[in-house]
Amino acid sequence: MKVAVIGANGQLGSDLVAAFSENGDAVSPLTHTDIEISELPSVSRVLEGIRPQVIVNTAAMHHVENCEREPEKAFAVNALGPRNLALVARDLDAVLLHVSTDYVFDGSKGSPYLEEDSPRPLNAYGITKLAGEHFVRATTAKHFVIRTSGLYGKSPCRAKGGLNFIELMLKLANERGEVRVVDNEVVSPTSTPELAQQMVRLSHSDCYGLYHATAEGSCSWYEFAREIFAITDTPVRLKVAAPDEFPAKVARPKYSVLENRGLKTRGLNAFKPWQDGLHKYLGNRIKSPSAQISS
Ligand SMILES: NC(=O)c1ccc[n+]([C@@H]2O[C@H](COP(=O)([O-])OP(=O)(O)OC[C@H]3O[C@@H](n4cnc5c(N)ncnc54)[C@H](OP(=O)(O)O)[C@@H]3O)[C@@H](O)[C@H]2O)c1
């Protein structure tokens, strides 16, 4: 299949390019210099030139504080962007895989969110991403809207800059000997190679719709850090941070665990427990340490 991956040099996009290529697909990797998703003429020109059978969108404005400061720009990228892609995908009769987020929920449920749970985003990022989901679902039938959470991978997240959580923990442990981490935010840390494989699998199906797609199980950021240090045998004093030690500038869900109910119901769920993805990441890190250098 001809597959266009948008956000191809991003954290998830780079693993999607690898996963679709390994699957034997002809991949067009598109970066922000190739395409501007918030502008319909750019989206039409680029995609009509390629005429892919599958379009994969990872592009987003997802730095939460920046979205709050510039909500119109966030809406243009996170809502109108997917709408533009959906319009062109429909015209080309292509399948659209669009990546969304756990931040469409407010976190008050206290047990894993299902696809049919009512979203209630707490911030501009979540609101604009939810609008993007609605545009895709209302515009083109051949879509997969994929909500995921707590991504980490070999390539750094371009929107957030710096190191991913794992690299940050290991750096702080090395520099300070003591690390303090919050224990009151619960997530399902999900590795980007695993999500990319899941998305390749979905692209072979015609069970279109909305899917939750995260590693199995959940943990607080403190528990995630504890597992990182245990696997790497890092000598460090790990402490629970006081609730007000790292005050959030923007409201965020405290609990954003997603249940992959849709994938499981259709026999498509390929995710393993989050600890497996972490082991694999840390194993690869030892094999190729140069890959961890961040921008
Ligand atoms: N990271 C997480 O923990 C997380 C959690 C849940 C959901 N998600 C979702 O997962 C997706 C991928 O995240 P990621 O961590 O891989 O992001 P990332 O590393 O920041 O990659 C995003 C890519 O999209 C490109 N891009 C941004 N704005 C664009 C635009 N207007 N037009 C075209 N390209 C644009 C970026 O290019 P430039 O950098 O050059 O602008 C970059 O290549 C996003 O949709 C995000 O909402 C992420």
The ligand as a MOL file (V3000), in Angstrom:
LIG
                    3D

  0  0  0     0  0            999 V3000
M  V30 BEGIN CTAB
M  V30 COUNTS 48 52 0 0 0
M  V30 BEGIN ATOM
M  V30 1 N 3.4440 12.7160 23.4120 0
M  V30 2 C 2.4910 12.1770 24.1550 0
M  V30 3 O 2.7050 11.7960 25.3140 0
M  V30 4 C 1.0880 12.0230 23.5900 0
M  V30 5 C 0.0730 11.5010 24.3940 0
M  V30 6 C -1.2080 11.3190 23.8450 0
M  V30 7 C -1.4440 11.6680 22.5210 0
M  V30 8 N -0.4360 12.1990 21.7620 0 CHG=1
M  V30 9 C -0.6980 12.5610 20.3690 0
M  V30 10 O 0.2020 11.7920 19.5890 0
M  V30 11 C 0.5550 12.4910 18.3980 0
M  V30 12 C 2.0380 12.3850 18.1580 0
M  V30 13 O 2.7730 12.8440 19.2690 0
M  V30 14 P 4.3810 12.9210 19.2140 0
M  V30 15 O 4.8360 12.8870 20.6210 0
M  V30 16 O 4.9110 11.9480 18.2220 0 CHG=-1
M  V30 17 O 4.5670 14.4170 18.6320 0
M  V30 18 P 5.8490 15.1840 18.0770 0
M  V30 19 O 7.1140 14.4510 18.3540 0
M  V30 20 O 5.7350 16.5950 18.5210 0
M  V30 21 O 5.5890 15.1230 16.4990 0
M  V30 22 C 4.5860 15.8880 15.8640 0
M  V30 23 C 4.9860 16.0780 14.4170 0
M  V30 24 O 3.9660 16.8490 13.7460 0
M  V30 25 C 4.5830 17.9480 13.0470 0
M  V30 26 N 3.6460 19.0590 13.0000 0
M  V30 27 C 3.2620 19.8480 14.0350 0
M  V30 28 N 2.3780 20.7620 13.6050 0
M  V30 29 C 2.1730 20.5440 12.2770 0
M  V30 30 C 1.3710 21.1560 11.2820 0
M  V30 31 N 0.5970 22.2070 11.5740 0
M  V30 32 N 1.4010 20.6490 10.0360 0
M  V30 33 C 2.2130 19.6000 9.7290 0
M  V30 34 N 3.0070 18.9890 10.6180 0
M  V30 35 C 3.0010 19.4540 11.8860 0
M  V30 36 C 5.8180 18.2670 13.8730 0
M  V30 37 O 6.7670 18.9710 13.1020 0
M  V30 38 P 7.5460 20.2490 13.7450 0
M  V30 39 O 8.0730 19.8050 15.0620 0
M  V30 40 O 8.6120 20.5350 12.7510 0
M  V30 41 O 6.5210 21.3480 13.8600 0
M  V30 42 C 6.2880 16.8450 14.2290 0
M  V30 43 O 6.9790 16.2680 13.1520 0
M  V30 44 C -0.0420 13.8850 18.5470 0
M  V30 45 O -1.2050 13.9330 17.7450 0
M  V30 46 C -0.4170 14.0110 20.0160 0
M  V30 47 O -1.5510 14.8230 20.1960 0
M  V30 48 C 0.8190 12.3820 22.2690 0
M  V30 END ATOM
M  V30 BEGIN BOND
M  V30 1 1 1 2
M  V30 2 2 2 3
M  V30 3 1 2 4
M  V30 4 1 4 5
M  V30 5 2 4 48
M  V30 6 2 5 6
M  V30 7 1 6 7
M  V30 8 2 7 8
M  V30 9 1 8 9
M  V30 10 1 8 48
M  V30 11 1 9 10
M  V30 12 1 9 46
M  V30 13 1 10 11
M  V30 14 1 11 12
M  V30 15 1 11 44
M  V30 16 1 12 13
M  V30 17 1 13 14
M  V30 18 2 14 15
M  V30 19 1 14 16
M  V30 20 1 14 17
M  V30 21 1 17 18
M  V30 22 2 18 19
M  V30 23 1 18 20
M  V30 24 1 18 21
M  V30 25 1 21 22
M  V30 26 1 22 23
M  V30 27 1 23 24
M  V30 28 1 23 42
M  V30 29 1 24 25
M  V30 30 1 25 26
M  V30 31 1 25 36
M  V30 32 1 26 27
M  V30 33 1 26 35
M  V30 34 2 27 28
M  V30 35 1 28 29
M  V30 36 1 29 30
M  V30 37 2 29 35
M  V30 38 1 30 31
M  V30 39 2 30 32
M  V30 40 1 32 33
M  V30 41 2 33 34
M  V30 42 1 34 35
M  V30 43 1 36 37
M  V30 44 1 36 42
M  V30 45 1 37 38
M  V30 46 2 38 39
M  V30 47 1 38 40
M  V30 48 1 38 41
M  V30 49 1 42 43
M  V30 50 1 44 45
M  V30 51 1 44 46
M  V30 52 1 46 47
M  V30 END BOND
M  V30 END CTAB
M  END
